[in-house]
C-alpha cells in the first residue's frame, strides 16, 4: 500500500528535476550542437590512434535519442544524408528486419540502403535483458569521405576540453 502512493510521488519529484534541468539548457545554438556532438563522438565514435591512423567518422550507439542528436550534429557540421551509410549490429536471435525498419524510421532513411547487418553470436550462458520487441541492436553511422570532418571534430573536442589556466 505504501509503495502504491510513494512510487508516483517519487517519479513526480524526479520529473521536476529533469524538467528544471532541461529548462536550464533551452534551445541549442549551432555552436552548442557542434560542441555537444563532438564530445558525443569522442565518447562513442571511432578514434584514430598513433599506431593506426583512421581519420574517418564512424559512430555507433543503441540509444535512438543519441542517434537522432548525432544526425542533428552532422547536419550542423554540413554533412548531407547522402554522405551517410547505416548498419545494424544485433544479436543473431533478434529480428533483424524489424530492427532495420526501426532504425530507418529513426534516421528517416530507407532500410534498403543499409549495409548488411552484423550479427552477434548468441551466448546461452549470458542472461540478456534486451530480448523483447524493444531491442533494436546498435546502429552504426559511417560518414563517407570524412577525414576533414574527423579533423574538425578533433579540433572541437580539443577546444571544448581545454583546461583554463
Secondary structure, DSSP 8 states (H G I E B T S, - for coil): -HHHHHHHHHHHHHHHHHHHHHHHH-S--HHHHHHHHHHHHHHHB---BTTB----EEEEES-HHHHHHHHHHHHHTT--GGGEEEEEEEETTS-HHHHHHHHHHHHTS-GGGS---EEE---TTS--S--STT---EEEEEETT-HHHHHHHHHHHHHHH----
